[in-house]
Amino acid sequence: MSLLKRIESARPGSPGTDATPGGAPAPAAPRAVPAAAPAAAPAAAPAKAAPQGASKGKPSNTDPTGAIARCKDGSYSHAKGHSGACSDHGGVGEWMDKKE
């Protein structure tokens, strides 16, 4: 092979080289795009309300101290008045604040 043919084959853009025609370097291979982060998990459902009287600072419905009624299911009502006492517990079995 002549010197001229070797020079031409070594020029950018010649077959067998990594350069593109015109002398510009070949484009880099496309880079992988990082996957999107997974979506955050949905927020937990709010907790159910505590049973009557079970919140902090109040007697629970199993504590007769200060109760106005014992319900038919055996729990105690600490309601402020008779209206609605034991409404979710089968009704009033016995009033604890008997007025004479």
TIRO-2110 file (N, C-alpha, C; in Angstrom, 1 decimal):
// TIRO-2110
0.8, -1.2, 0.0, N, 1, A
0.0, 0.0, 0.0, CA, 1, A
0.9, 1.2, 0.0, C, 1, A
0.5, 2.2, -0.8, N, 2, A
1.3, 3.4, -0.9, CA, 2, A
1.2, 4.3, 0.3, C, 2, A
2.1, 5.1, 0.5, N, 3, A
2.1, 6.1, 1.6, CA, 3, A
0.8, 6.9, 1.6, C, 3, A
0.4, 7.4, 0.4, N, 4, A
-0.8, 8.2, 0.3, CA, 4, A
-2.0, 7.5, 0.7, C, 4, A
-2.2, 6.2, 0.3, N, 5, A
-3.3, 5.4, 0.7, CA, 5, A
-3.4, 5.2, 2.2, C, 5, A
-2.2, 5.0, 2.8, N, 6, A
-2.1, 4.8, 4.3, CA, 6, A
-2.6, 6.1, 5.0, C, 6, A
-2.2, 7.2, 4.5, N, 7, A
-2.5, 8.5, 5.1, CA, 7, A
-4.0, 8.7, 5.0, C, 7, A
-4.6, 8.5, 3.8, N, 8, A
-6.0, 8.6, 3.6, CA, 8, A
-6.8, 7.7, 4.4, C, 8, A
-6.4, 6.5, 4.6, N, 9, A
-7.1, 5.5, 5.4, CA, 9, A
-7.0, 5.9, 6.9, C, 9, A
-6.0, 6.6, 7.3, N, 10, A
-5.9, 7.0, 8.7, CA, 10, A
-6.6, 8.3, 9.0, C, 10, A
-7.1, 9.0, 8.0, N, 11, A
-7.8, 10.3, 8.2, CA, 11, A
-9.1, 10.1, 8.9, C, 11, A
-9.5, 11.1, 9.7, N, 12, A
-10.8, 11.0, 10.3, CA, 12, A
-11.9, 10.9, 9.3, C, 12, A
-12.9, 10.1, 9.5, N, 13, A
-14.0, 9.9, 8.6, CA, 13, A
-13.7, 8.8, 7.6, C, 13, A
-12.6, 8.2, 7.6, N, 14, A
-12.2, 7.1, 6.7, CA, 14, A
-12.9, 5.9, 7.3, C, 14, A
-13.2, 4.9, 6.4, N, 15, A
-13.7, 3.7, 6.9, CA, 15, A
-12.7, 3.0, 7.8, C, 15, A
-13.2, 2.4, 8.9, N, 16, A
-12.4, 1.7, 9.9, CA, 16, A
-11.9, 2.6, 11.0, C, 16, A
-12.4, 3.9, 11.1, N, 17, A
-12.0, 4.8, 12.2, CA, 17, A
-13.2, 5.1, 13.0, C, 17, A
-13.0, 5.7, 14.2, N, 18, A
-14.1, 6.0, 15.1, CA, 18, A
-14.7, 7.4, 14.9, C, 18, A
-14.1, 8.2, 14.0, N, 19, A
-14.5, 9.5, 13.8, CA, 19, A
-15.7, 9.6, 12.7, C, 19, A
-16.5, 10.6, 12.8, N, 20, A
-17.5, 10.8, 11.8, CA, 20, A
-17.0, 11.6, 10.6, C, 20, A
-17.6, 11.6, 9.5, N, 21, A
-17.2, 12.4, 8.4, CA, 21, A
-17.0, 13.9, 8.8, C, 21, A
-16.0, 14.6, 8.3, N, 22, A
-15.8, 16.0, 8.6, CA, 22, A
-14.9, 16.1, 9.8, C, 22, A
-14.4, 15.1, 10.4, N, 23, A
-13.4, 15.2, 11.4, CA, 23, A
-14.0, 15.3, 12.9, C, 23, A
-15.3, 15.4, 13.0, N, 24, A
-15.8, 15.5, 14.4, CA, 24, A
-15.8, 14.1, 15.0, C, 24, A
-15.5, 14.1, 16.3, N, 25, A
-15.5, 12.8, 17.0, CA, 25, A
-16.8, 12.1, 17.0, C, 25, A
-16.8, 10.8, 17.0, N, 26, A
-18.1, 10.0, 17.0, CA, 26, A
-18.9, 10.3, 18.3, C, 26, A
-20.2, 10.4, 18.2, N, 27, A
-21.0, 10.7, 19.4, CA, 27, A
-20.8, 9.6, 20.4, C, 27, A
-20.9, 10.0, 21.7, N, 28, A
-20.8, 9.0, 22.7, CA, 28, A
-22.1, 8.1, 22.8, C, 28, A
-21.9, 6.9, 23.3, N, 29, A
-23.1, 6.1, 23.4, CA, 29, A
-24.1, 6.7, 24.4, C, 29, A
-25.4, 6.6, 24.2, N, 30, A
-26.3, 7.2, 25.1, CA, 30, A
-26.2, 6.7, 26.5, C, 30, A
-26.3, 7.6, 27.4, N, 31, A
-26.2, 7.1, 28.8, CA, 31, A
-27.5, 6.7, 29.4, C, 31, A
-27.5, 5.8, 30.2, N, 32, A
-28.7, 5.3, 30.8, CA, 32, A
-29.3, 6.3, 31.8, C, 32, A
-30.6, 6.6, 31.7, N, 33, A
-31.2, 7.5, 32.5, CA, 33, A
-31.6, 6.8, 33.8, C, 33, A
-31.3, 7.4, 35.0, N, 34, A
-31.7, 6.7, 36.2, CA, 34, A
-33.2, 6.6, 36.3, C, 34, A
-33.6, 5.5, 36.8, N, 35, A
-35.1, 5.3, 37.0, CA, 35, A
-35.6, 6.2, 38.0, C, 35, A
-36.8, 6.6, 37.8, N, 36, A
-37.5, 7.5, 38.8, CA, 36, A
-37.6, 6.8, 40.1, C, 36, A
-37.5, 7.6, 41.2, N, 37, A
-37.7, 7.0, 42.5, CA, 37, A
-39.1, 6.5, 42.6, C, 37, A
-39.4, 5.4, 43.3, N, 38, A
-40.7, 4.9, 43.5, CA, 38, A
-41.6, 5.9, 44.3, C, 38, A
-42.8, 6.0, 43.9, N, 39, A
-43.7, 6.9, 44.6, CA, 39, A
-43.8, 6.6, 46.1, C, 39, A
-44.0, 7.6, 46.9, N, 40, A
-44.1, 7.3, 48.3, CA, 40, A
-45.4, 6.6, 48.6, C, 40, A
-45.3, 5.7, 49.6, N, 41, A
-46.5, 5.0, 50.1, CA, 41, A
-47.6, 5.9, 50.5, C, 41, A
-48.8, 5.6, 50.3, N, 42, A
-49.9, 6.4, 50.8, CA, 42, A
-49.9, 6.5, 52.3, C, 42, A
-50.3, 7.6, 52.8, N, 43, A
-50.3, 7.8, 54.2, CA, 43, A
-51.2, 6.8, 54.9, C, 43, A
-50.9, 6.4, 56.1, N, 44, A
-51.7, 5.4, 56.8, CA, 44, A
-53.0, 6.0, 57.2, C, 44, A
-54.0, 5.2, 57.2, N, 45, A
-55.4, 5.6, 57.6, CA, 45, A
-55.3, 6.1, 59.0, C, 45, A
-56.1, 7.2, 59.3, N, 46, A
-56.1, 7.7, 60.7, CA, 46, A
-56.6, 6.6, 61.7, C, 46, A
-56.1, 6.6, 62.8, N, 47, A
-56.5, 5.6, 63.9, CA, 47, A
-58.0, 5.8, 64.3, C, 47, A
-58.6, 4.8, 64.6, N, 48, A
-60.0, 4.9, 65.1, CA, 48, A
-60.0, 5.6, 66.4, C, 48, A
-61.1, 6.3, 66.6, N, 49, A
-61.3, 7.0, 67.9, CA, 49, A
-61.3, 6.0, 69.1, C, 49, A
-60.7, 6.5, 70.2, N, 50, A
-60.6, 5.6, 71.4, CA, 50, A
-62.0, 5.4, 71.9, C, 50, A
-62.3, 4.3, 72.6, N, 51, A
-63.6, 4.1, 73.2, CA, 51, A
-63.9, 5.2, 74.2, C, 51, A
-65.2, 5.3, 74.5, N, 52, A
-65.6, 6.4, 75.4, CA, 52, A
-64.8, 6.3, 76.7, C, 52, A
-64.3, 7.4, 77.1, N, 53, A
-63.5, 7.4, 78.4, CA, 53, A
-62.1, 6.9, 78.4, C, 53, A
-61.7, 6.4, 77.2, N, 54, A
-60.3, 5.7, 77.2, CA, 54, A
-59.2, 6.7, 76.9, C, 54, A
-59.5, 7.9, 76.6, N, 55, A
-58.5, 8.9, 76.3, CA, 55, A
-57.7, 9.3, 77.6, C, 55, A
-56.6, 9.8, 77.4, N, 56, A
-55.7, 10.2, 78.5, CA, 56, A
-56.4, 11.2, 79.4, C, 56, A
-56.3, 10.9, 80.7, N, 57, A
-56.9, 11.8, 81.7, CA, 57, A
-58.3, 11.4, 82.1, C, 57, A
-59.0, 10.5, 81.4, N, 58, A
-60.3, 10.2, 81.7, CA, 58, A
-60.4, 8.7, 82.1, C, 58, A
-61.3, 8.3, 83.0, N, 59, A
-61.4, 6.9, 83.3, CA, 59, A
-61.9, 6.1, 82.1, C, 59, A
-61.5, 4.9, 82.1, N, 60, A
-61.9, 4.0, 81.0, CA, 60, A
-63.3, 3.5, 81.3, C, 60, A
-64.0, 2.9, 80.3, N, 61, A
-65.3, 2.4, 80.5, CA, 61, A
-65.3, 1.1, 81.3, C, 61, A
-64.2, 0.7, 81.8, N, 62, A
-64.2, -0.5, 82.7, CA, 62, A
-63.9, 0.0, 84.1, C, 62, A
-63.8, 1.2, 84.4, N, 63, A
-63.5, 1.8, 85.7, CA, 63, A
-64.8, 2.4, 86.2, C, 63, A
-65.3, 1.9, 87.3, N, 64, A
-66.6, 2.4, 87.9, CA, 64, A
-66.4, 3.8, 88.6, C, 64, A
-65.2, 4.2, 88.9, N, 65, A
-65.0, 5.4, 89.6, CA, 65, A
-65.5, 6.6, 88.9, C, 65, A
-66.5, 7.3, 89.5, N, 66, A
-67.1, 8.4, 88.9, CA, 66, A
-68.1, 8.2, 87.8, C, 66, A
-68.4, 6.9, 87.6, N, 67, A
-69.4, 6.5, 86.5, CA, 67, A
-70.8, 6.9, 86.9, C, 67, A
-71.7, 7.3, 86.0, N, 68, A
-73.0, 7.6, 86.3, CA, 68, A
-73.9, 6.4, 86.0, C, 68, A
-73.4, 5.4, 85.2, N, 69, A
-74.2, 4.2, 84.9, CA, 69, A
-73.4, 3.0, 84.6, C, 69, A
-73.9, 1.8, 84.9, N, 70, A
-73.3, 0.6, 84.5, CA, 70, A
-74.2, 0.1, 83.3, C, 70, A
-73.5, -0.1, 82.2, N, 71, A
-74.3, -0.4, 80.9, CA, 71, A
-74.6, -1.9, 81.0, C, 71, A
-75.5, -2.3, 80.1, N, 72, A
-76.0, -3.7, 80.0, CA, 72, A
-74.9, -4.6, 79.6, C, 72, A
-73.8, -4.1, 78.9, N, 73, A
-72.7, -5.0, 78.5, CA, 73, A
-71.6, -5.0, 79.5, C, 73, A
-71.8, -4.4, 80.7, N, 74, A
-70.9, -4.5, 81.8, CA, 74, A
-69.9, -3.3, 81.8, C, 74, A
-69.9, -2.5, 80.8, N, 75, A
-69.0, -1.3, 80.8, CA, 75, A
-69.7, -0.2, 81.6, C, 75, A
-69.0, 0.9, 81.9, N, 76, A
-69.5, 2.0, 82.7, CA, 76, A
-69.5, 3.3, 81.8, C, 76, A
-70.5, 4.1, 82.1, N, 77, A
-70.6, 5.4, 81.4, CA, 77, A
-70.2, 6.5, 82.3, C, 77, A
-69.3, 7.4, 81.7, N, 78, A
-68.9, 8.5, 82.5, CA, 78, A
-69.4, 9.8, 81.8, C, 78, A
-70.6, 9.7, 81.2, N, 79, A
-71.2, 10.8, 80.4, CA, 79, A
-71.5, 11.9, 81.4, C, 79, A
-71.7, 13.1, 80.9, N, 80, A
-72.0, 14.3, 81.8, CA, 80, A
-73.4, 14.2, 82.3, C, 80, A
-74.3, 13.5, 81.5, N, 81, A
-75.7, 13.4, 82.0, CA, 81, A
-76.2, 12.1, 81.5, C, 81, A
-77.5, 11.9, 81.9, N, 82, A
-78.2, 10.6, 81.6, CA, 82, A
-78.4, 10.5, 80.1, C, 82, A
-78.6, 11.5, 79.4, N, 83, A
-78.9, 11.5, 78.0, CA, 83, A
-77.8, 10.9, 77.2, C, 83, A
-78.0, 9.8, 76.5, N, 84, A
-77.0, 9.1, 75.7, CA, 84, A
-76.1, 8.2, 76.4, C, 84, A
-76.2, 8.1, 77.7, N, 85, A
-75.4, 7.2, 78.5, CA, 85, A
-75.6, 5.8, 78.0, C, 85, A
-74.6, 5.0, 77.8, N, 86, A
-74.6, 3.6, 77.4, CA, 86, A
-75.3, 3.4, 76.0, C, 86, A
-75.4, 4.5, 75.2, N, 87, A
-76.1, 4.3, 73.9, CA, 87, A
-75.4, 3.3, 73.0, C, 87, A
-74.1, 3.1, 73.1, N, 88, A
-73.5, 2.2, 72.2, CA, 88, A
-73.1, 0.9, 73.0, C, 88, A
-73.8, 0.7, 74.1, N, 89, A
-73.4, -0.5, 75.0, CA, 89, A
-74.7, -1.2, 75.4, C, 89, A
-75.8, -1.2, 74.6, N, 90, A
-77.0, -1.9, 74.9, CA, 90, A
-77.9, -1.3, 75.9, C, 90, A
-77.6, 0.0, 76.3, N, 91, A
-78.5, 0.7, 77.2, CA, 91, A
-78.0, 0.6, 78.6, C, 91, A
-78.7, 1.3, 79.5, N, 92, A
-78.3, 1.4, 80.9, CA, 92, A
-78.8, 0.2, 81.6, C, 92, A
-77.9, -0.5, 82.3, N, 93, A
-78.3, -1.6, 83.2, CA, 93, A
-78.7, -1.1, 84.6, C, 93, A
-77.9, -0.1, 85.1, N, 94, A
-78.1, 0.4, 86.4, CA, 94, A
-77.5, 1.8, 86.5, C, 94, A
-78.3, 2.7, 87.1, N, 95, A
-77.8, 4.1, 87.3, CA, 95, A
-77.0, 4.0, 88.5, C, 95, A
-75.8, 4.6, 88.5, N, 96, A
-74.9, 4.6, 89.6, CA, 96, A
-75.0, 5.9, 90.4, C, 96, A
-75.7, 6.9, 89.9, N, 97, A
-75.8, 8.2, 90.5, CA, 97, A
-77.2, 8.4, 91.0, C, 97, A
-77.8, 7.3, 91.6, N, 98, A
-79.2, 7.3, 92.0, CA, 98, A
-79.4, 8.5, 92.9, C, 98, A
-80.5, 9.3, 92.5, N, 99, A
-80.8, 10.4, 93.2, CA, 99, A
-82.0, 10.0, 94.1, C, 99, A
-82.0, 10.4, 95.3, N, 100, A
-83.1, 10.0, 96.2, CA, 100, A
-84.0, 11.2, 96.4, C, 100, A
END
